[in-house]
C-alpha cells in the first residue's frame, strides 16, 4: 500500500477551486478528522499516480464484497494489481466494502 507523504502547508501553493456547496459538504462528511482539503489532495494524487503509471494498489481481496463480469470499454487499471486492462478485454467490476465499484483484471480475484 502506498503511503502518502505529507507536505507542510507552508510548502504548498495556494490554489482556488470552485466547488458546489453540496459537494463541499459531502467532502467534509467523508473526510472526518483529515479535513476536506487533505482529502481532495489525496484524491488528486491517486488520480495522477493512476494516470501516470505510478499506481500503487490500495485495496486487497478482503476489500472486495462481490464481483460482476464485464468488458472494459476503455483502458482501465486493476484496483488490486495495478495492471492495465485493455479496452474490450474481459474484466470484473468489484464492489468494495465501502460501496465503490472498481475495475479488476479477470485473473486478479478468484471467487471461492
N, C-alpha and C positions, 0 to 999 in steps of 0.2 A: 504494500500500500504506500502511496506517495504521501509524504509529509510536507505540507506547505510551510515554507519558511516565512516567518512574519517579519515584515519590514516596519521600522518605526515610521509613524505617520509624518514625522518631520522630514523623512527622506522621500516622501511621496509628492507627486504633483497634484495640485487641486484641479479637478475636472467637474464641470457642471453637466448634469444629465436630467432631463425632464422625464418623470415617471407619472403614470396615472395614480391618483390618490389611492385607489383600491389596490393597485399593485404594490405600492409602498407599504400599505398596511399589512398586506399578506406577507411581504418580505420580513417585516418587523415580527409578525407572529411566528414565522418559520425560523428566524434567526436565534431566538431565545437570548441567552446571555452574550452571544457572539456579536450581536449588533448587525443591522441590515446592510450597512456599507461593507463590512467584512464578508458577509455572505455574498454580496454582489461580486466582490473581488475574487472569492473562491470560485464562483460560477464562471466568471470570465477567464480565470487561469485554467480551469478544467477545459473550457471550450478551446482555448489557444493550444493547450497540450494535445488535445484530441485531433485538432485540425493540422497541427504541425508534425504529427507522428511521434511526439514525445509522451504519448498517452501512457499512463500507469493505471491499470485496473484498480478500482476501489471497491469492487464487490467480490464476494465469494459465493460458492454454490449455495451456502446456507442462507444467503440473502434472497434467493430465488424461490418464490412460492409455487409458481406454475409456469408452464411453457406452452406456446402455441406455435405450430408450424406456419411458416410464412415464406415469402420470396422477397428478397431485397429489391426495392425499386430504385435505390441509389446506393452508391458505396457507403458502407457503414463500418463501424469498428465494434468488435465484440466487447461487451462490457466486462467479461470475465478474463479474456486472454489478451485483449488489445489488438488482436489480429484483424486485418481488413476482411470484410465480407463484400464481395464484388456485386455490382448491380446484376440482378436476375439470378443470383445464386440462391439455393435454398438456405434458410436460416430459421432461427427460433426467435420469438418475442418472449421475453421473460418478464413476468410480473414480480416485482420486488416486494419485500416485506413492508416497504414504505408506500406501496401503491403505484410505483412508476413502471412503465413498460420500457424495457431496454433490449437492444439488439444482442443476439447471441449467435455465435457460429454453430452450425449443426452438430459439430463434434465436441463442443465445449462443455456441454451439460448432458449427462446421460440420465434419463428417468429411471428410478429404481424399479 
